[in-house]
């Protein structure tokens, strides 16, 4: 057990995120914010659910086919929302329309660049804004080109958070990618974000994915993923981002 933080030691929080559906009409990115003291407990529970489903590698939305693994995936979803309901974790999601936008309008840019921009927004206006005054923050995003750019912009996120949201200086201490195989919380984010993206894009699954996406929405307590949650929401937030940030990152 960790010692109780002293006056000069701030509590630590981690955010584990992933993104989905950059090639569809709507892209969705999001993840879970968890007090660092709970990480080991949560990771152990997710590992036990993998064992329940006989899952040798990791939970992954794209790999879900139901069958013998259905119970494990549904229990993973249940556990995610149990954490939220108990205020032991928070789920923060950003949704933006990718269809109809020229992601290559500027030389060297593509859809991955646009996903990085949305991660920047999420880190600045949700993670830093909500937690940057009281905690030190460590962000872990699933490995990929869609997260590489933002991981090199920690200083920019912190500077804007300090200016716009009056956070502590350098509130995000680390902003890095992490292989989802090493992080059950990224796997949990992958499944939840994938399900949200499927519903938001009105994907008509004939496979068990459709049932799992319905289960995620039902457990959330929301009627739809199609609109933003109220501004005072904190433990389950959905933000429909409209437009695109100016060049360079805001």
Helices and strands as residue ranges (DSSP letters): E 11-20, E 26-35, G 36-38, H 39-52, G 61-63, G 67-69, H 70-85, E 90-97, H 111-122, I 123-128, H 129-131, E 135-142, H 145-151, H 154-165, E 172-178, G 180-182, H 184-200, H 209-220, E 236-241
